[in-house]
Amino acid sequence: MQHIQNTKIKGGMKMLELIEENQFLLLALQHFGIDFAVGDKSVVQICAENSISENLFLIVANLYNGYRPKSTLSFSSEEIRQIVSFLKNNHDYYRNDKYPEISSYIRQLQENHSEEIIFLLEKFFNEYFNEVMDHFAYEDNVAFPYFLKLTNKSKDDAPSPYSAHEYLDHHSDIRIALGDLKSLLFKHININGDPGLRRKLLFSLFELEFDLHVHSLIEENILIPVGYNIERSMG
């Protein structure tokens, strides 16, 4: 997935101006647990008020703006806990916000149109989301607890049978099927009427796809490398 690069975010910039340029940064704020009433505050001020690492916030926010880290990153134990908290909030957003929203739009289409392909659309989405839920359950119950334990681990502790490498092997791109879903709407579902409803459904799918993209980048560019570094330091 390619996106236009927005401003490279720095600590002294006004958060509101950044949001006006890229509204997807609202998702970053939500996942960090930061209130949207940012006023005229800078990124530095908002991070300080919410006890969020400025270093971590800038890295994540710049992922939303199209900039990946250029070097190996190092994080404190508290920053790792904030990373995991952010990713778990991602999961809550997908479960409790995007899935009900998308399902609602599909059901509304079904109520207005009797074409069989619209019912197949719901079946396809539900099967996809069940796979996503399995992916999230694995991360919540296996991967994330492991990375949290690493923050308190010492060289004297017994080695764990699990590792960051095993997580990487298990890690999959859960955005791929969303492309197929959008393809159905753009290429194969020909229905008269409801352009506004179909637009809302597509916008919701694009938003979900984008946030899943950043979610994966955080895991691949931050969480997994951090795990490797800690594991190596413990021998």
CORTANOR-V273134 format. One record per residue. N is the residue number from 1. RES is the residue in one letter. OMEGA is omega in radians with two decimals (999 if undefined). D_LAST is the distance of its C-alpha to the last C-alpha in Angstrom with 2 decimals. Layout:
{{N/RES/OMEGA/D_LAST} {N/RES/OMEGA/D_LAST}}
//
This chain:
{{1/M/-3.14/36.76} {2/Q/-3.13/38.01} {3/H/3.06/39.28} {4/I/3.10/41.21} {5/Q/3.04/39.18} {6/N/-3.13/40.46} {7/T/2.99/40.03} {8/K/-2.98/36.64} {9/I/3.06/36.15} {10/K/-3.00/35.74} {11/G/-3.06/35.70} {12/G/-3.09/39.33} {13/M/3.11/40.83} {14/K/-3.09/43.01} {15/M/-3.11/41.48} {16/L/3.13/44.88} {17/E/3.11/45.52} {18/L/3.12/42.21} {19/I/3.13/43.05} {20/E/3.10/46.50} {21/E/-3.11/45.00} {22/N/-3.08/42.46} {23/Q/3.11/43.25} {24/F/3.08/40.00} {25/L/3.03/38.39} {26/L/3.09/40.09} {27/L/3.10/37.57} {28/A/3.11/34.71} {29/L/-3.12/36.53} {30/Q/-3.10/37.12} {31/H/3.04/33.52} {32/F/-3.12/32.50} {33/G/-3.11/35.33} {34/I/3.13/37.38} {35/D/-3.10/41.18} {36/F/-3.13/43.15} {37/A/-3.01/45.61} {38/V/3.13/43.95} {39/G/3.12/47.21} {40/D/-3.05/46.97} {41/K/3.09/43.53} {42/S/3.07/40.89} {43/V/3.14/37.38} {44/V/-3.12/36.16} {45/Q/-3.11/38.69} {46/I/3.11/37.89} {47/C/-3.13/34.16} {48/A/-3.11/34.97} {49/E/-3.07/37.51} {50/N/3.12/35.17} {51/S/3.09/32.04} {52/I/3.10/30.24} {53/S/3.11/27.80} {54/E/3.13/29.97} {55/N/-3.13/27.07} {56/L/-3.12/26.11} {57/F/-3.12/29.80} {58/L/3.13/30.63} {59/I/-3.12/27.92} {60/V/-3.13/29.08} {61/A/3.12/32.77} {62/N/2.98/32.55} {63/L/3.08/31.19} {64/Y/-3.13/34.44} {65/N/3.02/36.30} {66/G/-3.10/34.88} {67/Y/3.08/32.20} {68/R/3.07/28.61} {69/P/-3.09/25.86} {70/K/-3.10/25.86} {71/S/3.09/22.40} {72/T/-3.02/18.81} {73/L/3.08/19.08} {74/S/-3.09/17.30} {75/F/3.06/18.43} {76/S/3.10/18.61} {77/S/3.13/18.11} {78/E/3.11/21.89} {79/E/3.09/22.10} {80/I/3.10/19.77} {81/R/3.11/22.10} {82/Q/3.07/25.02} {83/I/-3.12/23.77} {84/V/3.10/23.58} {85/S/3.11/26.96} {86/F/-3.09/28.44} {87/L/3.10/27.46} {88/K/3.05/28.82} {89/N/2.99/31.99} {90/N/-3.09/32.19} {91/H/3.12/32.40} {92/D/3.12/35.14} {93/Y/3.13/37.05} {94/Y/-3.08/37.03} {95/R/-2.93/38.05} {96/N/-3.08/40.60} {97/D/-2.99/41.95} {98/K/-3.12/41.76} {99/Y/3.10/42.21} {100/P/-3.13/45.32} {101/E/-3.12/46.69} {102/I/3.12/46.42} {103/S/3.12/47.73} {104/S/3.13/50.65} {105/Y/-3.14/51.62} {106/I/3.12/51.58} {107/R/3.09/53.73} {108/Q/3.07/56.16} {109/L/3.14/56.56} {110/Q/3.14/57.28} {111/E/-3.07/59.92} {112/N/-3.05/61.68} {113/H/-3.06/61.44} {114/S/-3.10/61.84} {115/E/-3.08/60.21} {116/E/-3.07/58.03} {117/I/3.11/55.28} {118/I/3.08/54.63} {119/F/3.04/53.92} {120/L/3.09/51.62} {121/L/3.12/49.84} {122/E/3.14/49.11} {123/K/3.14/47.92} {124/F/-3.10/45.60} {125/F/-3.13/44.15} {126/N/3.09/43.72} {127/E/3.10/41.91} {128/Y/-3.05/39.63} {129/F/3.04/38.92} {130/N/3.08/38.18} {131/E/3.12/35.40} {132/V/3.14/34.14} {133/M/3.08/34.23} {134/D/3.11/32.16} {135/H/-3.13/29.56} {136/F/-3.14/29.61} {137/A/3.09/29.49} {138/Y/-3.14/26.28} {139/E/-3.10/24.69} {140/D/-2.99/26.20} {141/N/-3.08/25.37} {142/V/-3.00/22.04} {143/A/-3.07/20.22} {144/F/3.07/21.14} {145/P/3.12/20.43} {146/Y/-3.12/16.87} {147/F/3.07/16.35} {148/L/3.11/18.19} {149/K/3.12/16.04} {150/L/-3.10/12.93} {151/T/-3.14/15.00} {152/N/-3.04/15.18} {153/K/3.07/11.81} {154/S/-3.11/10.09} {155/K/-3.10/7.17} {156/D/-3.13/10.07} {157/D/3.10/10.96} {158/A/3.14/11.26} {159/P/3.14/9.50} {160/S/3.08/12.09} {161/P/3.13/14.28} {162/Y/3.14/14.73} {163/S/3.08/12.84} {164/A/3.13/14.04} {165/H/3.12/14.88} {166/E/3.08/17.09} {167/Y/3.12/18.76} {168/L/3.12/19.50} {169/D/-3.11/21.07} {170/H/-3.04/23.13} {171/H/-3.13/24.08} {172/S/3.13/27.68} {173/D/-3.06/30.28} {174/I/3.11/32.69} {175/R/-2.95/35.16} {176/I/-3.09/36.58} {177/A/3.11/39.19} {178/L/3.08/40.46} {179/G/3.10/41.75} {180/D/3.13/43.76} {181/L/3.10/45.12} {182/K/3.12/46.30} {183/S/3.08/47.79} {184/L/-3.09/49.89} {185/L/-3.09/51.28} {186/F/-2.95/51.98} {187/K/-2.94/53.24} {188/H/-3.12/54.45} {189/I/-3.14/55.66} {190/N/3.11/59.16} {191/I/3.12/60.78} {192/N/3.10/63.50} {193/G/3.11/62.99} {194/D/3.11/60.11} {195/P/3.13/58.62} {196/G/3.14/57.39} {197/L/3.11/55.60} {198/R/3.09/54.00} {199/R/3.12/52.93} {200/K/3.12/51.30} {201/L/3.14/49.46} {202/L/3.10/48.26} {203/F/-3.13/47.22} {204/S/3.10/45.20} {205/L/3.10/43.51} {206/F/3.13/42.74} {207/E/3.12/41.26} {208/L/-3.13/39.09} {209/E/-3.13/37.96} {210/F/-3.10/37.12} {211/D/3.05/35.10} {212/L/3.10/33.19} {213/H/3.14/32.48} {214/V/3.10/30.96} {215/H/3.13/29.10} {216/S/3.12/27.39} {217/L/3.12/26.72} {218/I/3.13/24.97} {219/E/-3.04/22.69} {220/E/-3.06/22.04} {221/N/-3.10/21.94} {222/I/-2.96/20.39} {223/L/-3.10/18.82} {224/I/3.07/16.88} {225/P/3.09/15.53} {226/V/3.11/14.55} {227/G/3.10/12.63} {228/Y/-3.08/10.78} {229/N/-3.13/10.09} {230/I/-3.13/8.88} {231/E/3.12/6.58} {232/R/-3.11/5.13} {233/S/-3.14/5.45} {234/M/3.11/3.78} {235/G/999/0.00}}
//
